[in-house]
């Protein structure tokens, strides 16, 4: 049987990891979205537009 304080500590750590994971996933989606939208414009060669 796990000590109540240890169980609570583990639950807190798990919850914090889940929250961090949600933040990292959201940031990853944002960066991917910006990359898809902005990067091609930056590498597009002006002569290709002719």
Protein Blocks (a to p, Z undefined) as FASTA:
>chain_A
ZZfklmmmmmmmmmmmmmmmmmmmmmmmmmmmmmmmmmmmmmpcfklmZZ
